[in-house]
Amino acid sequence: MSEQIVTARNLARHYEVKQGFLSAPATVRALSDVSFDLRPGQTLAVVGESGCGKSTLARLVTMIEEPTGGELRIKGEAVTRDHWASLRSSVQIVFQDPYGSLNPRQRISTILQEPLKINRPDMSAEERDRLAREKLALVGLRPEHYDRFPHMFSGGQRQRISIARALMLDPAILVLDEPISALDVSIQSQILNLLVELQERLGLAYLFISHDLSVVRHFCDDVIVMYLGRVVEQGPSKEVFANPRHPYTKALISATPRAVPGSGRKRIKLQGELPSPMDLIEGCPFAPRCWRVTDQCRKSRPELSGGAHGIACYNPED
């Protein structure tokens, strides 16, 4: 097996939220005890409902924010503020919205060359121009696109430009934050195929954040399922989708649209209230919505266990 390029152990990110002039600030536990490994050529998916901590994890891996606790290593080097400048070129991000992530006042040539101007100031203008044109061709765009503005492109073309910009510093890891959710269905497959080709050619590692489980099932090697900032199930994608053991994972998969209506598994509709991240309940946070809940679930929180296919549940699905 290839050497791990990203190693995360017990990552946590907490935020203090003011509640009033005379009240003590509350703590939002956006991320707690998240551990995973990522190797070159691997695609690791992070899935869950909105607010589960997916984007917070992306901000930690891309060094936009510093963890409250735990350890993060990239290429074997501990990620601390002192090392951010040297490590940031190894991790780049592709955002969800291709319309908002590109400066409408800049030409594509300027957008692509900007990372090089900031991170490699000694590089000549001719070399920057050559590399920018190479990356543009690498994502399937033509030379005449080089001096145009973003508004002259379709959504799929803009996302290709965003991917080209992310590749300018030759990163080893790409964080893909919902990279196809804002695109038409017909264009989504083109962008996914491009990402597969780039991964095979460059050996990239992908951290893929998505709500679309049908895409995750076919595109990703491994999957992490998160609920209120914690991992409730993780393992190989094929195994998790074929045999979801945590009730929350089973409910998520049951909500995935099917190609043939009326076929496949029965939809599971979750009942109960979602706990507040500022005031987490004692025990398992999924207990108020779980149909397999017991007194043990309400008293203590289960830890992730089970090896390669890990779950955090006292009463997993058979």
GUSE-487008 format. One record per residue (C-alpha): residue number from 1; residue in one letter; x, y, z. Coordinates in nm, 3 decimals, always signed. Each point is the difference from the previous one (the first is absolute). Last residue first. Example, Ala and Ser with C-alpha at 12.3 -4.5 7.8 and 13.67 -1.06 7.14 Angstrom:
! GUSE-487008
<kolke 2, 'S', <+1.367, -0.106, +0.714>>,
<kolke 1, 'A', <-0.137, -0.344, +0.066>>,
END
This chain:
! GUSE-487008
<kolke 318, 'D', <-2.757, -0.685, +1.082>>,
<kolke 317, 'E', <-0.047, +0.367, +0.090>>,
<kolke 316, 'P', <+0.207, +0.128, +0.287>>,
<kolke 315, 'N', <-0.116, +0.009, +0.361>>,
<kolke 314, 'Y', <+0.275, +0.160, +0.210>>,
<kolke 313, 'C', <+0.108, +0.233, -0.279>>,
<kolke 312, 'A', <+0.315, +0.182, -0.111>>,
<kolke 311, 'I', <+0.091, -0.197, -0.311>>,
<kolke 310, 'G', <+0.327, -0.105, -0.165>>,
<kolke 309, 'H', <+0.044, -0.196, -0.320>>,
<kolke 308, 'A', <+0.379, -0.041, -0.006>>,
<kolke 307, 'G', <+0.010, -0.072, +0.374>>,
<kolke 306, 'G', <-0.325, -0.034, +0.193>>,
<kolke 305, 'S', <-0.003, +0.291, +0.241>>,
<kolke 304, 'L', <-0.110, +0.364, +0.022>>,
<kolke 303, 'E', <-0.098, +0.081, +0.357>>,
<kolke 302, 'P', <-0.355, -0.017, +0.131>>,
<kolke 301, 'R', <-0.128, +0.295, +0.208>>,
<kolke 300, 'S', <-0.141, -0.087, +0.340>>,
<kolke 299, 'K', <-0.332, +0.020, +0.184>>,
<kolke 298, 'R', <-0.258, +0.039, -0.277>>,
<kolke 297, 'C', <+0.151, -0.277, -0.214>>,
<kolke 296, 'Q', <+0.011, -0.234, +0.301>>,
<kolke 295, 'D', <-0.370, +0.058, +0.057>>,
<kolke 294, 'T', <-0.071, -0.132, -0.349>>,
<kolke 293, 'V', <-0.042, +0.162, -0.344>>,
<kolke 292, 'R', <-0.065, -0.215, -0.307>>,
<kolke 291, 'W', <-0.250, +0.238, -0.166>>,
<kolke 290, 'C', <+0.247, +0.290, +0.024>>,
<kolke 289, 'R', <-0.102, +0.367, -0.011>>,
<kolke 288, 'P', <+0.050, +0.099, +0.367>>,
<kolke 287, 'A', <+0.300, -0.242, +0.025>>,
<kolke 286, 'F', <+0.208, +0.158, -0.278>>,
<kolke 285, 'P', <+0.209, +0.203, +0.248>>,
<kolke 284, 'C', <+0.095, -0.322, +0.186>>,
<kolke 283, 'G', <+0.028, +0.061, +0.372>>,
<kolke 282, 'E', <-0.054, +0.325, +0.183>>,
<kolke 281, 'I', <-0.157, +0.263, -0.220>>,
<kolke 280, 'L', <+0.199, +0.260, -0.189>>,
<kolke 279, 'D', <-0.066, +0.359, +0.097>>,
<kolke 278, 'M', <+0.175, +0.230, -0.246>>,
<kolke 277, 'P', <-0.025, -0.254, -0.285>>,
<kolke 276, 'S', <-0.380, +0.001, +0.059>>,
<kolke 275, 'P', <-0.164, -0.340, -0.018>>,
<kolke 274, 'L', <-0.204, -0.087, -0.315>>,
<kolke 273, 'E', <-0.360, -0.065, +0.101>>,
<kolke 272, 'G', <-0.200, -0.318, -0.049>>,
<kolke 271, 'Q', <-0.087, -0.213, -0.301>>,
<kolke 270, 'L', <+0.216, -0.119, -0.288>>,
<kolke 269, 'K', <-0.179, -0.119, -0.311>>,
<kolke 268, 'I', <+0.139, -0.328, -0.132>>,
<kolke 267, 'R', <-0.077, -0.058, -0.369>>,
<kolke 266, 'K', <-0.042, -0.366, -0.091>>,
<kolke 265, 'R', <+0.278, -0.163, -0.196>>,
<kolke 264, 'G', <+0.001, -0.074, -0.372>>,
<kolke 263, 'S', <-0.271, +0.051, -0.254>>,
<kolke 262, 'G', <-0.302, +0.230, +0.014>>,
<kolke 261, 'P', <+0.148, +0.256, -0.235>>,
<kolke 260, 'V', <+0.268, -0.145, -0.232>>,
<kolke 259, 'A', <+0.323, +0.203, -0.004>>,
<kolke 258, 'R', <-0.013, +0.034, +0.378>>,
<kolke 257, 'P', <+0.036, +0.325, +0.194>>,
<kolke 256, 'T', <+0.215, -0.025, +0.316>>,
<kolke 255, 'A', <-0.220, +0.031, +0.310>>,
<kolke 254, 'S', <+0.062, -0.363, +0.104>>,
<kolke 253, 'I', <+0.374, +0.072, -0.001>>,
<kolke 252, 'L', <-0.039, +0.274, +0.260>>,
<kolke 251, 'A', <-0.227, -0.212, +0.222>>,
<kolke 250, 'K', <+0.244, -0.293, -0.011>>,
<kolke 249, 'T', <+0.288, +0.229, +0.091>>,
<kolke 248, 'Y', <-0.199, +0.133, +0.297>>,
<kolke 247, 'P', <-0.087, -0.354, +0.115>>,
<kolke 246, 'H', <+0.371, -0.095, +0.001>>,
<kolke 245, 'R', <+0.069, -0.331, -0.175>>,
<kolke 244, 'P', <-0.018, +0.088, -0.369>>,
<kolke 243, 'N', <+0.075, -0.325, -0.188>>,
<kolke 242, 'A', <+0.022, +0.049, -0.377>>,
<kolke 241, 'F', <+0.057, +0.374, +0.026>>,
<kolke 240, 'V', <+0.260, -0.031, +0.276>>,
<kolke 239, 'E', <+0.172, -0.294, -0.169>>,
<kolke 238, 'K', <+0.030, +0.163, -0.341>>,
<kolke 237, 'S', <+0.123, +0.328, +0.151>>,
<kolke 236, 'P', <+0.273, -0.159, +0.211>>,
<kolke 235, 'G', <-0.034, +0.108, +0.363>>,
<kolke 234, 'Q', <-0.148, +0.257, +0.231>>,
<kolke 233, 'E', <-0.297, +0.027, +0.233>>,
<kolke 232, 'V', <-0.115, +0.239, +0.274>>,
<kolke 231, 'V', <+0.275, +0.260, -0.039>>,
<kolke 230, 'R', <-0.070, +0.300, +0.219>>,
<kolke 229, 'G', <-0.080, +0.365, -0.069>>,
<kolke 228, 'L', <-0.375, -0.022, +0.039>>,
<kolke 227, 'Y', <-0.026, -0.315, -0.215>>,
<kolke 226, 'M', <+0.272, -0.107, -0.241>>,
<kolke 225, 'V', <+0.028, -0.289, -0.246>>,
<kolke 224, 'I', <+0.355, -0.055, -0.129>>,
<kolke 223, 'V', <+0.037, -0.176, -0.335>>,
<kolke 222, 'D', <+0.269, -0.193, -0.184>>,
<kolke 221, 'D', <+0.085, -0.060, -0.366>>,
<kolke 220, 'C', <-0.219, +0.275, -0.147>>,
<kolke 219, 'F', <-0.161, +0.050, -0.340>>,
<kolke 218, 'H', <-0.272, -0.266, -0.023>>,
<kolke 217, 'R', <-0.157, +0.020, +0.347>>,
<kolke 216, 'V', <+0.089, +0.365, +0.049>>,
<kolke 215, 'V', <-0.195, +0.098, -0.312>>,
<kolke 214, 'S', <-0.314, -0.184, +0.118>>,
<kolke 213, 'L', <+0.056, +0.148, +0.345>>,
<kolke 212, 'D', <-0.042, +0.356, -0.123>>,
<kolke 211, 'H', <+0.050, +0.215, +0.309>>,
<kolke 210, 'S', <+0.371, +0.042, -0.071>>,
<kolke 209, 'I', <+0.345, +0.072, +0.133>>,
<kolke 208, 'F', <+0.281, -0.178, -0.187>>,
<kolke 207, 'L', <+0.348, -0.003, +0.154>>,
<kolke 206, 'Y', <+0.198, -0.096, -0.308>>,
<kolke 205, 'A', <+0.358, -0.131, -0.027>>,
<kolke 204, 'L', <+0.176, +0.075, -0.327>>,
<kolke 203, 'G', <+0.214, -0.251, -0.190>>,
<kolke 202, 'L', <+0.054, +0.242, -0.289>>,
<kolke 201, 'R', <-0.127, -0.198, -0.299>>,
<kolke 200, 'E', <-0.245, -0.231, +0.175>>,
<kolke 199, 'Q', <-0.132, +0.281, +0.219>>,
<kolke 198, 'L', <-0.028, +0.237, -0.294>>,
<kolke 197, 'E', <-0.197, -0.256, -0.202>>,
<kolke 196, 'V', <-0.239, -0.068, +0.291>>,
<kolke 195, 'L', <-0.052, +0.373, +0.055>>,
<kolke 194, 'L', <-0.078, +0.048, -0.370>>,
<kolke 193, 'N', <-0.252, -0.285, +0.010>>,
<kolke 192, 'L', <-0.167, +0.165, +0.300>>,
<kolke 191, 'I', <-0.014, +0.333, -0.185>>,
<kolke 190, 'Q', <-0.159, -0.163, -0.306>>,
<kolke 189, 'S', <-0.249, -0.195, +0.214>>,
<kolke 188, 'Q', <-0.116, +0.322, +0.166>>,
<kolke 187, 'I', <-0.056, +0.173, -0.333>>,
<kolke 186, 'S', <-0.307, -0.207, -0.094>>,
<kolke 185, 'V', <-0.138, +0.040, +0.352>>,
<kolke 184, 'D', <+0.023, +0.378, -0.021>>,
<kolke 183, 'L', <+0.251, +0.156, +0.238>>,
<kolke 182, 'A', <-0.027, +0.152, +0.349>>,
<kolke 181, 'S', <+0.045, -0.338, +0.175>>,
<kolke 180, 'I', <+0.314, -0.088, -0.199>>,
<kolke 179, 'P', <+0.292, +0.107, +0.220>>,
<kolke 178, 'E', <-0.176, -0.053, +0.337>>,
<kolke 177, 'D', <+0.322, +0.098, +0.183>>,
<kolke 176, 'L', <+0.278, -0.186, -0.183>>,
<kolke 175, 'V', <+0.314, +0.017, +0.214>>,
<kolke 174, 'L', <+0.290, -0.077, -0.232>>,
<kolke 173, 'I', <+0.317, -0.159, +0.135>>,
<kolke 172, 'A', <+0.347, -0.037, -0.154>>,
<kolke 171, 'P', <+0.011, +0.355, -0.133>>,
<kolke 170, 'D', <+0.180, +0.107, -0.319>>,
<kolke 169, 'L', <-0.017, +0.375, +0.077>>,
<kolke 168, 'M', <-0.220, +0.076, -0.303>>,
<kolke 167, 'L', <-0.231, -0.297, +0.062>>,
<kolke 166, 'A', <-0.260, +0.193, +0.200>>,
<kolke 165, 'R', <-0.017, +0.261, -0.278>>,
<kolke 164, 'A', <-0.065, -0.275, -0.256>>,
<kolke 163, 'I', <-0.279, -0.138, +0.219>>,
<kolke 162, 'S', <-0.160, +0.343, +0.021>>,
<kolke 161, 'I', <+0.030, +0.037, -0.379>>,
<kolke 160, 'R', <-0.172, -0.336, -0.044>>,
<kolke 159, 'Q', <-0.272, +0.125, +0.234>>,
<kolke 158, 'R', <-0.042, +0.304, -0.220>>,
<kolke 157, 'Q', <-0.034, -0.223, -0.305>>,
<kolke 156, 'G', <-0.275, -0.201, +0.169>>,
<kolke 155, 'G', <-0.188, +0.313, +0.099>>,
<kolke 154, 'S', <+0.017, +0.146, -0.351>>,
<kolke 153, 'F', <+0.264, +0.255, -0.099>>,
<kolke 152, 'M', <-0.002, +0.363, -0.118>>,
<kolke 151, 'H', <-0.074, +0.130, +0.350>>,
<kolke 150, 'P', <+0.343, -0.126, +0.112>>,
<kolke 149, 'F', <+0.195, +0.246, -0.223>>,
<kolke 148, 'R', <+0.197, -0.102, -0.309>>,
<kolke 147, 'D', <+0.376, +0.008, -0.055>>,
<kolke 146, 'Y', <+0.074, -0.374, +0.027>>,
<kolke 145, 'H', <-0.315, -0.130, -0.166>>,
<kolke 144, 'E', <+0.164, +0.022, -0.345>>,
<kolke 143, 'P', <+0.248, -0.270, +0.107>>,
<kolke 142, 'R', <-0.277, -0.264, +0.042>>,
<kolke 141, 'L', <-0.134, -0.155, +0.320>>,
<kolke 140, 'G', <+0.026, -0.370, +0.092>>,
<kolke 139, 'V', <+0.128, +0.009, +0.358>>,
<kolke 138, 'L', <+0.361, -0.065, -0.106>>,
<kolke 137, 'A', <-0.020, +0.267, -0.270>>,
<kolke 136, 'L', <-0.061, +0.268, +0.262>>,
<kolke 135, 'K', <+0.275, -0.150, +0.215>>,
<kolke 134, 'E', <+0.249, +0.030, -0.285>>,
<kolke 133, 'R', <-0.102, +0.358, -0.079>>,
<kolke 132, 'A', <+0.055, +0.099, +0.362>>,
<kolke 131, 'L', <+0.340, -0.172, +0.005>>,
<kolke 130, 'R', <+0.120, +0.189, -0.308>>,
<kolke 129, 'D', <-0.122, +0.337, +0.125>>,
<kolke 128, 'R', <+0.166, -0.049, +0.337>>,
<kolke 127, 'E', <+0.325, -0.095, -0.174>>,
<kolke 126, 'E', <-0.011, +0.307, -0.223>>,
<kolke 125, 'A', <-0.073, +0.230, +0.295>>,
<kolke 124, 'S', <+0.305, -0.133, +0.182>>,
<kolke 123, 'M', <-0.022, -0.197, +0.325>>,
<kolke 122, 'D', <+0.167, +0.165, +0.299>>,
<kolke 121, 'P', <-0.334, +0.087, +0.163>>,
<kolke 120, 'R', <-0.101, -0.365, +0.035>>,
<kolke 119, 'N', <-0.284, -0.007, +0.254>>,
<kolke 118, 'I', <-0.180, +0.328, -0.074>>,
<kolke 117, 'K', <+0.081, +0.042, -0.370>>,
<kolke 116, 'L', <-0.052, -0.374, -0.059>>,
<kolke 115, 'P', <-0.343, +0.000, +0.164>>,
<kolke 114, 'E', <-0.095, +0.307, -0.217>>,
<kolke 113, 'Q', <+0.093, -0.158, -0.334>>,
<kolke 112, 'L', <-0.327, -0.186, -0.050>>,
<kolke 111, 'I', <-0.224, +0.295, +0.085>>,
<kolke 110, 'T', <+0.210, +0.240, -0.211>>,
<kolke 109, 'S', <-0.022, -0.221, -0.310>>,
<kolke 108, 'I', <-0.372, -0.055, +0.061>>,
<kolke 107, 'R', <-0.057, +0.375, -0.023>>,
<kolke 106, 'Q', <-0.086, +0.184, +0.318>>,
<kolke 105, 'R', <-0.304, +0.213, +0.079>>,
<kolke 104, 'P', <-0.236, -0.295, +0.058>>,
<kolke 103, 'N', <+0.225, -0.141, +0.275>>,
<kolke 102, 'L', <-0.062, -0.375, +0.005>>,
<kolke 101, 'S', <-0.142, -0.188, +0.300>>,
<kolke 100, 'G', <-0.351, +0.144, -0.026>>,
<kolke 99, 'Y', <-0.111, -0.145, -0.332>>,
<kolke 98, 'P', <+0.179, -0.336, +0.044>>,
<kolke 97, 'D', <-0.194, -0.054, +0.325>>,
<kolke 96, 'Q', <+0.102, -0.310, +0.192>>,
<kolke 95, 'F', <+0.364, +0.084, +0.057>>,
<kolke 94, 'V', <+0.311, -0.182, -0.120>>,
<kolke 93, 'I', <+0.267, -0.005, +0.271>>,
<kolke 92, 'Q', <+0.378, -0.030, +0.002>>,
<kolke 91, 'V', <+0.238, -0.191, +0.225>>,
<kolke 90, 'S', <+0.374, -0.040, -0.072>>,
<kolke 89, 'S', <+0.046, +0.375, -0.059>>,
<kolke 88, 'R', <-0.120, +0.055, +0.357>>,
<kolke 87, 'L', <+0.282, -0.198, +0.155>>,
<kolke 86, 'S', <+0.288, +0.251, +0.002>>,
<kolke 85, 'A', <-0.212, +0.298, +0.106>>,
<kolke 84, 'W', <-0.192, -0.198, +0.262>>,
<kolke 83, 'H', <+0.312, -0.126, +0.177>>,
<kolke 82, 'D', <+0.016, +0.246, +0.291>>,
<kolke 81, 'R', <-0.378, -0.011, +0.033>>,
<kolke 80, 'T', <+0.018, -0.372, +0.068>>,
<kolke 79, 'V', <-0.053, -0.304, -0.221>>,
<kolke 78, 'A', <+0.233, -0.279, +0.108>>,
<kolke 77, 'E', <+0.213, -0.127, -0.286>>,
<kolke 76, 'G', <-0.040, -0.358, -0.126>>,
<kolke 75, 'K', <-0.110, +0.107, -0.347>>,
<kolke 74, 'I', <-0.284, +0.189, +0.168>>,
<kolke 73, 'R', <-0.060, -0.064, +0.369>>,
<kolke 72, 'L', <-0.298, +0.103, +0.211>>,
<kolke 71, 'E', <-0.016, -0.057, +0.376>>,
<kolke 70, 'G', <-0.278, +0.043, +0.251>>,
<kolke 69, 'G', <-0.146, +0.310, +0.161>>,
<kolke 68, 'T', <-0.138, +0.344, -0.076>>,
<kolke 67, 'P', <+0.108, -0.045, -0.360>>,
<kolke 66, 'E', <+0.130, +0.307, -0.189>>,
<kolke 65, 'E', <-0.206, +0.157, -0.277>>,
<kolke 64, 'I', <+0.062, +0.064, -0.371>>,
<kolke 63, 'M', <+0.261, -0.275, +0.013>>,
<kolke 62, 'T', <-0.150, -0.191, -0.295>>,
<kolke 61, 'V', <-0.052, -0.306, +0.223>>,
<kolke 60, 'L', <-0.155, +0.211, +0.275>>,
<kolke 59, 'R', <-0.235, +0.187, -0.234>>,
<kolke 58, 'A', <-0.113, -0.330, -0.158>>,
<kolke 57, 'L', <-0.082, -0.143, +0.343>>,
<kolke 56, 'T', <-0.215, +0.304, +0.072>>,
<kolke 55, 'S', <-0.171, -0.051, -0.336>>,
<kolke 54, 'K', <-0.103, -0.354, +0.094>>,
<kolke 53, 'G', <-0.101, +0.082, +0.359>>,
<kolke 52, 'C', <-0.353, -0.142, +0.026>>,
<kolke 51, 'G', <-0.166, +0.335, -0.066>>,
<kolke 50, 'S', <-0.171, -0.108, -0.320>>,
<kolke 49, 'E', <-0.066, -0.374, +0.013>>,
<kolke 48, 'G', <+0.274, -0.257, -0.051>>,
<kolke 47, 'V', <+0.278, -0.101, -0.236>>,
<kolke 46, 'V', <+0.380, +0.011, -0.012>>,
<kolke 45, 'A', <+0.148, -0.189, -0.295>>,
<kolke 44, 'L', <+0.359, -0.125, -0.025>>,
<kolke 43, 'T', <+0.146, -0.035, -0.349>>,
<kolke 42, 'Q', <+0.337, -0.175, -0.012>>,
<kolke 41, 'G', <+0.274, +0.049, -0.261>>,
<kolke 40, 'P', <+0.256, +0.108, +0.259>>,
<kolke 39, 'R', <-0.097, -0.108, +0.354>>,
<kolke 38, 'L', <-0.250, +0.142, +0.249>>,
<kolke 37, 'D', <-0.026, -0.109, +0.363>>,
<kolke 36, 'F', <-0.285, +0.073, +0.242>>,
<kolke 35, 'S', <-0.086, +0.119, +0.349>>,
<kolke 34, 'V', <-0.275, +0.235, +0.119>>,
<kolke 33, 'D', <-0.026, +0.038, +0.378>>,
<kolke 32, 'S', <-0.233, +0.302, +0.010>>,
<kolke 31, 'L', <-0.106, +0.261, -0.254>>,
<kolke 30, 'A', <-0.250, +0.286, +0.023>>,
<kolke 29, 'R', <-0.008, -0.006, +0.378>>,
<kolke 28, 'V', <-0.172, +0.334, +0.052>>,
<kolke 27, 'T', <+0.097, +0.144, +0.335>>,
<kolke 26, 'A', <-0.225, +0.253, +0.175>>,
<kolke 25, 'P', <+0.121, +0.339, +0.122>>,
<kolke 24, 'A', <-0.089, +0.093, +0.357>>,
<kolke 23, 'S', <-0.305, +0.219, +0.033>>,
<kolke 22, 'L', <-0.013, +0.357, +0.127>>,
<kolke 21, 'F', <+0.042, +0.182, -0.333>>,
<kolke 20, 'G', <-0.165, -0.267, -0.207>>,
<kolke 19, 'Q', <+0.044, -0.343, -0.154>>,
<kolke 18, 'K', <+0.347, +0.029, -0.154>>,
<kolke 17, 'V', <+0.107, -0.307, -0.197>>,
<kolke 16, 'E', <+0.333, -0.172, +0.061>>,
<kolke 15, 'Y', <+0.107, -0.239, -0.273>>,
<kolke 14, 'H', <+0.140, -0.352, +0.026>>,
<kolke 13, 'R', <+0.203, -0.197, -0.253>>,
<kolke 12, 'A', <+0.123, -0.352, +0.074>>,
<kolke 11, 'L', <+0.227, -0.245, -0.180>>,
<kolke 10, 'N', <+0.048, -0.331, +0.180>>,
<kolke 9, 'R', <+0.278, -0.117, -0.234>>,
<kolke 8, 'A', <+0.038, +0.115, -0.359>>,
<kolke 7, 'T', <+0.263, -0.137, -0.236>>,
<kolke 6, 'V', <+0.032, +0.135, -0.353>>,
<kolke 5, 'I', <+0.254, -0.129, -0.256>>,
<kolke 4, 'Q', <-0.007, -0.357, +0.124>>,
<kolke 3, 'E', <+0.266, -0.216, -0.160>>,
<kolke 2, 'S', <-0.126, -0.223, -0.277>>,
<kolke 1, 'M', <-0.121, -0.350, +0.079>>,
END
